[in-house]
Amino acid sequence: MFNAGVQHEGAYVLVVAAGRAGLPELCALAPFSAKIASMRGCQRVLIDLLAVDRLLSPDENTLLGAQLDVVFRNIERVASVRPQPLTSSSSRIRVFSTLEEANQWLIAE
């Protein structure tokens, strides 16, 4: 089972996900997160994937990255946290290995 919870942390929206997830689940999590941030008037999002068992091939990972660029185009900063971060990031979307690192980046001006 894959599930997600949301909490507004003041400076950003925190989305915490857990369970087994493939490309469909992770692609669905992006617009869910972006919509909540937008409706709360928040320009920053932290997605905690530390408890997610990701089931993605390298090609699916590339597809997910492209999807995130589109979905979060109106969000100033998006940080995701996962046990083994990817080496690629953009100026708006970054992947971290700890919540502390992600938090520091999100709250920085």
Order of alpha helices (4+ residues) and beta strands (2+ residues): beta-beta-alpha-beta-alpha-beta-beta-alpha
